[in-house]
């Protein structure tokens, strides 16, 4: 519930569009790249979030190595949390 990804949704959409050139993100974002569905630092459509917002759906769709994708994502999450000033105690240590 840090909102770090949602605060950079324009970057994520650009990245995902490289894998799915025809992909259209169903929501808008503001001039800072913050998704319109981020409310009170939480995704207001989490249970029905777009495919690109679910690592597990991406892993399944592209038959990716789960451990490798999770490890990469943990690194990315922690970097964004650091950039946003979220304290170390909330950083991801491991996903198991």
Sine and cosine of phi, psi and omega as CSV:
sin_phi,cos_phi,sin_psi,cos_psi,sin_omega,cos_omega
0.00,0.00,0.50,0.87,0.02,-1.00
-0.99,0.13,-0.41,0.91,0.00,-1.00
0.98,0.22,0.09,1.00,-0.08,-1.00
-0.86,0.52,-0.70,0.71,0.01,-1.00
-0.92,0.40,-0.69,0.72,-0.04,-1.00
-0.91,0.41,-0.43,0.90,0.04,-1.00
-0.98,0.18,-0.12,0.99,0.01,-1.00
-0.78,-0.63,0.54,0.84,-0.13,-0.99
-0.88,0.47,-0.53,0.85,0.01,-1.00
-0.89,0.45,-0.59,0.81,0.04,-1.00
-0.93,0.36,-0.69,0.73,0.00,-1.00
-0.90,0.44,-0.67,0.75,0.02,-1.00
-0.89,0.46,-0.68,0.73,0.03,-1.00
-0.87,0.50,-0.71,0.71,0.00,-1.00
-0.90,0.44,-0.75,0.66,-0.04,-1.00
-0.91,0.42,-0.56,0.83,-0.01,-1.00
-0.90,0.43,-0.34,0.94,0.07,-1.00
-0.94,0.33,-0.50,0.87,0.06,-1.00
-1.00,0.07,-0.55,0.83,-0.06,-1.00
-0.80,-0.60,0.98,0.18,-0.09,-1.00
-0.82,0.57,-0.47,0.88,-0.02,-1.00
-1.00,0.00,0.02,1.00,-0.09,-1.00
-0.92,0.39,0.70,-0.71,0.06,-1.00
-0.83,-0.55,0.92,-0.40,0.05,-1.00
-0.91,0.41,0.75,-0.67,-0.14,-0.99
-0.98,0.22,-0.09,1.00,-0.06,-1.00
-0.83,-0.56,0.20,-0.98,0.03,-1.00
-0.98,-0.21,0.14,-0.99,0.07,-1.00
-0.63,-0.78,0.35,-0.94,-0.04,-1.00
-0.99,0.10,-0.07,-1.00,-0.07,-1.00
-0.90,0.44,-0.28,0.96,0.05,-1.00
-1.00,-0.08,-0.06,1.00,0.01,-1.00
1.00,-0.03,0.21,0.98,-0.03,-1.00
-1.00,0.08,0.81,-0.58,0.00,-1.00
-0.89,0.46,0.65,-0.76,0.01,-1.00
-0.90,0.45,-0.33,0.94,-0.04,-1.00
-1.00,0.01,0.01,1.00,0.09,-1.00
-0.99,0.11,0.94,-0.34,-0.03,-1.00
-0.80,-0.61,0.80,-0.60,-0.06,-1.00
0.80,0.60,0.64,0.77,0.04,-1.00
0.90,0.43,0.39,0.92,0.04,-1.00
-0.71,-0.70,0.54,-0.84,0.05,-1.00
-0.95,0.31,0.86,-0.51,-0.03,-1.00
-0.99,0.17,-0.11,0.99,0.03,-1.00
-0.82,-0.57,0.45,0.89,-0.13,-0.99
-0.77,0.63,-0.73,0.68,-0.04,-1.00
-0.90,0.43,-0.40,0.92,0.00,-1.00
-0.81,-0.59,0.56,0.83,-0.05,-1.00
-0.91,0.41,0.42,-0.91,0.01,-1.00
-0.87,0.49,0.42,-0.91,0.00,-1.00
-0.77,0.64,-0.71,0.71,-0.08,-1.00
-0.92,0.40,-0.23,0.97,0.01,-1.00
-1.00,-0.06,0.09,1.00,0.00,-1.00
-0.84,-0.54,0.95,-0.30,0.00,-1.00
-0.85,0.52,-0.67,0.74,-0.04,-1.00
-0.89,0.45,-0.60,0.80,0.05,-1.00
-0.92,0.39,-0.63,0.78,0.02,-1.00
-0.92,0.40,-0.69,0.72,0.02,-1.00
-0.85,0.52,-0.72,0.70,-0.01,-1.00
-0.92,0.40,-0.72,0.69,-0.05,-1.00
-0.87,0.50,-0.69,0.73,-0.07,-1.00
-0.98,-0.18,0.10,0.99,0.01,-1.00
0.77,0.64,0.80,0.60,-0.02,-1.00
-1.00,0.00,0.31,-0.95,0.06,-1.00
-0.96,0.27,0.91,-0.41,-0.10,-0.99
-0.86,0.52,-0.72,0.70,-0.04,-1.00
-0.88,0.47,-0.67,0.75,-0.01,-1.00
-0.92,0.40,-0.69,0.72,-0.01,-1.00
-0.91,0.41,-0.69,0.73,0.03,-1.00
-0.88,0.47,-0.69,0.72,0.00,-1.00
-0.88,0.48,-0.70,0.71,0.03,-1.00
-0.88,0.47,-0.70,0.71,-0.04,-1.00
-0.91,0.40,-0.63,0.77,0.05,-1.00
-0.86,0.51,-0.70,0.72,0.04,-1.00
-0.87,0.49,-0.69,0.72,0.01,-1.00
-0.91,0.42,-0.70,0.72,0.01,-1.00
-0.87,0.50,-0.75,0.67,-0.03,-1.00
-0.89,0.45,-0.60,0.80,0.03,-1.00
-0.91,0.42,-0.69,0.72,0.03,-1.00
-0.90,0.43,-0.65,0.76,0.02,-1.00
-0.89,0.46,-0.63,0.77,0.05,-1.00
-0.89,0.46,-0.72,0.70,0.02,-1.00
-0.87,0.49,-0.55,0.84,-0.03,-1.00
-1.00,0.01,0.04,1.00,0.06,-1.00
0.97,0.24,0.38,0.92,0.04,-1.00
-0.99,0.16,0.77,-0.64,-0.13,-0.99
-0.90,0.44,0.39,-0.92,-0.06,-1.00
-0.81,0.58,-0.56,0.83,-0.07,-1.00
-0.88,0.48,-0.36,0.93,-0.01,-1.00
-0.99,-0.12,-0.06,1.00,0.00,-1.00
-0.93,0.37,0.45,-0.89,-0.02,-1.00
-0.99,0.14,0.82,-0.58,0.02,-1.00
-1.00,-0.08,-0.66,0.76,-0.07,-1.00
-0.29,-0.96,0.43,-0.90,-0.01,-1.00
-0.97,-0.22,-0.06,1.00,-0.02,-1.00
-1.00,0.02,0.00,0.00,0.00,0.00
